[in-house]
């Protein structure tokens, strides 16, 4: 197993059109997952997009089961379904659900990061590798982001 760090960036310049170099991105998620070493960044990006978009009822029904998710080469091991469900709940409570076609996913393992984006909202599991984005803000899910939201701050 390998520890993968997954970062999701919202394209604040364009959520309906493909990412272009220079678009402003805001990190909305940082998440760590132990997965088989051979898991591709594209499979991880597809999985996180699925978790961010699928109905919570579907994820709830697979909380303790081995369930293969679309676009993912490995099945869940026991308990990972619960992690997906809780992550999806947290993202929805913070108003961060869903990914647009211009959003970006960064997948890091062994100090190597691959950045990916989709170009076609009709084909959500087709990914294109891109150069590291330069115009990035935000910190993902941090304690301070959650506290600010709980104090009645703007959408986290």
N, C-alpha and C positions, 0 to 999 in steps of 0.2 A: 504494500500500500504506500501511496505517496500523498503528502499533504499538498493540496492545491489551494491557492488563494484566488478567489473570484471577485472581481470588481465590476460593477455595472455603472455606466456613465449615461446620464440623460443628455441627449443632444438638445440644448436650449435654443439653438439656431434653427433646427429643423427636425421635427419628429415624424413628419410625413414623407420626407424625401431622403435619399441616401446621404450618408455621412460624406463630407468633403473635408480635406485637410484645412485646418484653421477654424472649423466650427467650434463654438463654445460648448464645453461639456461640463456637467456637474456630477460628481460621484454621488450615487444614491445608495449604493450597497457595497459592503465588503464582507465576504463570507469565506470561511475555511471549510474544506471537506477532504477527508481521507478517502481516496479512490485508488483503484488499480493503476499502477504506473503507466500502463499502456493506454489509458483513457486520453483521447485526443482533446485538444482545446475546443474544437468544434462541437464534440459531444457534450462537453461541460457547458458551453454557451447555450446549446439547444435545451439542455436540462434546466438551466436557470431561467431561460425565457419561458419554458413550459410552466415552471413553478410560479413564476410571477404572473402568469396569465390564466391558468386553468381554474375552473370552479373549485372553491374550497371544499365543497361536498365530496368531490372526487378525491382530493388529497386526504380528506378526513377518513375516507373508507380504506385507504391504504396505509394508515399510520403505523401499524405493526407488522405489515406483511412484506413478503418479497414481491415487488411489483416492478415490471419493466416499464419505463416511461418512453413515449415516442421520441425518437432521435437520440436515444442514449444506448450505448453499446453494452452497459452492464446493468444487472438488476440491483434493486436495493437489497442490502442485507438487513436483517431484523433491526428495526428501530430507525432506520434512515428515512422511512416514510413519515415518521413523526417529526423529524428535523425539517423536512420539506413543508409539512403542514404548518408548523410553528413559524417558519420563515415567511411563508405566504401570508399567514395571519398578521404578523408584525408589519410586513410591507403594506398590506391593505389598510391597517389601522393608521399608518403614517401617510397614507395617500400616495404610495410609491408603486402601486401595482402596474403591471403591463410594461411592454417595451415597444417603442416605435421603430420603424425601419431605419432611422438615422442614429439610433442609440449604439453604444459601443460596449463590448465586454472585454475585460482584460483577464487572462488566465495565467497565473504564475506558479511554476513548480521548479524546484532546484535552481532558484535565482534566475530563471529565464521566463520572460513575460511575452505572451502572444496577444496582440490586440485584434479583435474581430468586430465586424459590423455586418448587418444584413442590408441588402439593397432593394428588396422586393417584399412588401408586406404580405403578398399572397404566397410567399414561400419562406415561412419563418425559420426553417431549419437549414437554409443555405447561407453559409458564412463566407465572408471575404476577409482575408488577413490584411491589416493596414499597418503603416508605420506608427510608432508611438505618438499619440496626440500631444499637442503642446499647450493648448488653450483649455486647461482643466482647473476646476474649483471644487470645493466640497470635500467631505471626509467620510462619506458613507454612513454606516450605522455606528455611532459613538454614543457613549453615555450622555455627553453634553447635548447632542442632537435630540435624544429622547427627553431629557430634562426640559429643554427649551419647548418642545412640543407639548409636554405635560403642563407647563406653566401657561399654556395658551398662546404660545408663539405661532408664527405662521406655519403653513404646511412644511413638515420636516423634509 
